[in-house]
Amino acid sequence: MPTEIHGKTITTAMDNAVRHHLEVPIPDAVLNIETHLFHVTISANSCEYSLDLGREVWLNKSRWSRLIREYINNTQLWRFIKQGMEIYHGKARKGATANMLFRDPERFAKKHRWGGCLMGVTFRGEHGNTPILTFFSRTTYMGYMGLLDAGIAHIMAQYISGTPESAGEGVGDIGFRWHISSQQLHCFKTIPHMFSKPDLMADLERYTRKPDAWCKEHLTPTWRYIVKWYRKILEAHKQYGVKMLDHEKYGPFRRIKRRWLEYKGYSKKNLPKSVMIRTLDFTKAVD
């Protein structure tokens, strides 16, 4: 069944999307490492977005730069922004709609095997007449890279409305729609995002203390697998302490363990800096 998720702003819409995914009793696909919801539409009345890349996703600015290099062609981007500005400021014919295709990253057996996550974007509507920025995605990792994907919409809205580096009136005037064929929630890469959500972390800690039989009976598949991976972190710390990273060979999970050590205050080395999404730009786009 299609899923529709709404929020007043992109900030609330993305938070609602994460929380909804966690609570779905029967996801459309369940794997040990992720669950999927098919045919998801996320909408917001405005493109305002207050995400802190460092404090809420535990990623550095360099990860944003890599995302832009992978998915945005500089020439196509500025043509889209220019046309979007014409439409927004009433200088185009009624009904005119601008569009842009995202770059298709190089495909590898273990990365982008099925293609890029972001596919295309359109913009329609004049200022004061419900302008809408619409994204189309093959997939996205909700609670992780999906939070950065949504940031692209916020920055585009800044430029189209003429309010760069702010969450001003123009950004609030532009609505957002996001059509996702298969929304994923990764069951350990989402954990760092939960560090910034005290209520979700309280639930995770509480669920982790429950026996497996209780979790199987009372938790959704997504929660159940997050608990499984979180227990691995706690078990590794109990066995090895802060040196648990030396015993983890799987790079992606090693990163999550490192973030947990930082979250708990056991490590303060190379902590991600606070980076508000509204301060970013497209300077790393390529031709």
TAZILIN-V233605 format. One record per backbone hydrogen bond with DSSP energy under -0.5 kcal/mol. NH is the residue of the N-H (numbers start at 1). CO is the residue of the C=O. If there is no record, write none. Layout:
BEGIN
nh & co
NH & CO
NH & CO
END
This chain:
BEGIN
nh & co
3 & 39
5 & 41
7 & 43
10 & 46
10 & 48
11 & 48
13 & 9
14 & 10
15 & 11
16 & 12
17 & 13
18 & 14
19 & 15
20 & 16
21 & 17
22 & 18
23 & 19
23 & 20
24 & 20
24 & 21
28 & 36
29 & 36
31 & 34
35 & 185
36 & 29
37 & 183
39 & 181
40 & 180
41 & 3
42 & 178
43 & 5
44 & 176
45 & 7
46 & 8
47 & 171
47 & 174
53 & 51
53 & 275
56 & 52
57 & 52
57 & 53
59 & 53
63 & 60
64 & 60
65 & 61
66 & 62
67 & 63
68 & 64
69 & 65
70 & 66
71 & 67
72 & 68
73 & 71
74 & 72
74 & 286
77 & 73
78 & 74
79 & 75
80 & 76
81 & 77
82 & 78
83 & 79
84 & 80
85 & 81
86 & 82
87 & 83
88 & 84
89 & 85
90 & 87
91 & 86
92 & 86
96 & 93
98 & 123
100 & 121
102 & 119
103 & 71
105 & 103
108 & 111
115 & 112
119 & 136
120 & 136
121 & 100
122 & 134
123 & 98
124 & 132
125 & 96
127 & 88
129 & 126
132 & 124
133 & 175
134 & 122
134 & 132
135 & 177
136 & 120
137 & 179
138 & 117
139 & 117
140 & 182
142 & 140
142 & 184
144 & 141
146 & 141
147 & 144
148 & 144
148 & 145
149 & 145
150 & 146
151 & 147
152 & 148
152 & 149
153 & 149
154 & 150
155 & 151
156 & 152
157 & 153
158 & 154
159 & 155
160 & 156
161 & 157
162 & 158
163 & 158
166 & 163
172 & 168
173 & 169
173 & 170
174 & 170
174 & 171
175 & 131
176 & 44
177 & 133
178 & 42
179 & 135
180 & 40
180 & 178
181 & 137
182 & 138
183 & 37
184 & 140
185 & 35
187 & 33
190 & 186
191 & 188
193 & 190
194 & 190
195 & 191
195 & 192
196 & 193
197 & 194
198 & 196
201 & 197
202 & 198
203 & 199
204 & 200
205 & 201
206 & 202
207 & 203
208 & 204
209 & 205
209 & 206
210 & 207
215 & 211
216 & 212
217 & 213
218 & 214
219 & 215
223 & 22
224 & 220
225 & 221
226 & 222
227 & 223
228 & 224
229 & 225
230 & 226
231 & 227
232 & 228
233 & 229
234 & 230
235 & 231
236 & 232
237 & 233
238 & 234
239 & 235
240 & 236
241 & 237
243 & 240
244 & 241
245 & 242
246 & 243
247 & 244
248 & 245
249 & 247
251 & 249
254 & 250
255 & 251
256 & 252
257 & 253
258 & 254
259 & 255
260 & 256
261 & 257
262 & 258
263 & 259
264 & 260
265 & 262
266 & 261
267 & 261
271 & 268
277 & 51
279 & 276
280 & 277
285 & 282
286 & 72
END
